[in-house]
Amino acid sequence: MSKRHPIIAVTGSSGAGTTTTGQIFSRMFASEELNAAMVSGDSFHRYNREQMARLAAKGQFGERNHFALAANHIDKLEALFYDYGHTGNGRYRQYVHDEDRA
């Protein structure tokens, strides 16, 4: 891990508290006047929730759904961690929760 550009990853299933944990980290970093980048792991899903539900109904990914390697862009997540660790920059797409869309 880079000392100059450290990475903290918080993972878990829906409802496990990852959003709450991320909010706590954000408040901690802000109180220390640290400029932290926050990236949702959901932005690396290959499919949106509707597409995933259709594929899961067909048994495409078994019980694991969004946790299946084939359901995610693991290569792009790895590239983000690598690039950020070395340069402090990286590419990711913004993720908007389906229920937040109008």
C-alpha positions as CSV (number, residue, x, y, z in Angstrom):
1,M,0.0,0.0,0.0
2,S,1.1,3.5,-0.7
3,K,2.0,5.7,2.3
4,R,1.2,8.8,0.2
5,H,-2.1,7.6,-1.2
6,P,-3.5,5.0,1.3
7,I,-6.7,3.0,0.5
8,I,-9.3,1.9,2.9
9,A,-11.8,-0.6,1.5
10,V,-15.1,-1.3,3.2
11,T,-17.1,-4.2,1.8
12,G,-20.3,-6.0,2.7
13,S,-23.7,-7.1,1.5
14,S,-26.6,-4.7,1.3
15,G,-27.8,-3.8,4.8
16,A,-24.4,-4.7,6.3
17,G,-23.6,-1.1,7.3
18,T,-21.2,-0.2,4.5
19,T,-22.9,3.1,3.8
20,T,-23.0,4.1,7.4
21,T,-19.4,3.1,7.9
22,G,-18.4,5.2,4.8
23,Q,-20.3,8.2,6.3
24,I,-18.4,7.8,9.6
25,F,-15.1,7.7,7.7
26,S,-16.1,10.8,5.8
27,R,-16.9,12.7,9.0
28,M,-13.6,11.5,10.6
29,F,-11.6,12.7,7.6
30,A,-13.4,16.0,7.4
31,S,-12.7,16.6,11.1
32,E,-9.0,16.1,10.5
33,E,-9.2,18.3,7.3
34,L,-8.2,15.4,5.1
35,N,-9.4,15.3,1.5
36,A,-10.5,11.7,1.0
37,A,-11.9,10.3,-2.2
38,M,-14.9,8.0,-1.7
39,V,-15.8,5.5,-4.4
40,S,-18.8,3.2,-4.3
41,G,-17.9,-0.4,-5.1
42,D,-21.3,-0.6,-6.8
43,S,-19.8,1.5,-9.6
44,F,-17.9,-1.6,-10.6
45,H,-21.0,-3.8,-11.1
46,R,-21.3,-5.0,-14.7
47,Y,-25.1,-4.8,-14.6
48,N,-27.7,-2.6,-13.0
49,R,-30.2,-4.0,-10.5
50,E,-32.9,-4.7,-13.1
51,Q,-30.4,-6.5,-15.4
52,M,-29.0,-8.4,-12.4
53,A,-32.4,-9.6,-11.3
54,R,-33.2,-10.9,-14.8
55,L,-29.9,-12.8,-14.9
56,A,-30.2,-14.1,-11.4
57,A,-33.7,-15.4,-12.2
58,K,-32.1,-17.4,-15.0
59,G,-29.6,-18.8,-12.6
60,Q,-26.7,-16.9,-14.3
61,F,-24.7,-16.2,-11.1
62,G,-26.3,-18.6,-8.6
63,E,-26.9,-17.4,-5.1
64,R,-24.0,-14.9,-5.1
65,N,-25.5,-12.4,-7.6
66,H,-23.5,-9.1,-7.5
67,F,-20.7,-10.9,-5.6
68,A,-19.9,-13.1,-8.6
69,L,-16.7,-12.2,-10.3
70,A,-18.4,-12.3,-13.7
71,A,-20.9,-9.7,-12.5
72,N,-18.2,-7.1,-11.8
73,H,-15.5,-5.2,-13.5
74,I,-12.7,-6.5,-11.1
75,D,-10.1,-5.5,-13.6
76,K,-11.2,-1.9,-13.5
77,L,-11.4,-1.9,-9.7
78,E,-7.8,-3.3,-9.6
79,A,-6.7,-0.6,-12.0
80,L,-8.2,2.1,-9.8
81,F,-6.4,0.8,-6.7
82,Y,-3.1,0.5,-8.6
83,D,-3.3,3.9,-10.2
84,Y,-4.5,5.7,-7.0
85,G,-1.8,4.0,-4.9
86,H,0.8,5.3,-7.4
87,T,-0.5,8.7,-8.5
88,G,-3.4,9.7,-6.2
89,N,-5.7,9.6,-9.3
90,G,-7.8,6.9,-10.9
91,R,-10.8,6.2,-13.1
92,Y,-14.2,5.1,-11.9
93,R,-17.8,5.8,-12.9
94,Q,-20.3,7.5,-10.7
95,Y,-22.9,5.2,-9.2
96,V,-26.4,6.3,-8.6
97,H,-28.6,3.9,-6.6
98,D,-31.6,2.8,-8.7
99,E,-34.0,4.1,-6.0
100,D,-32.3,7.6,-6.3
101,R,-33.0,7.8,-10.0
102,A,-36.0,9.9,-11.0
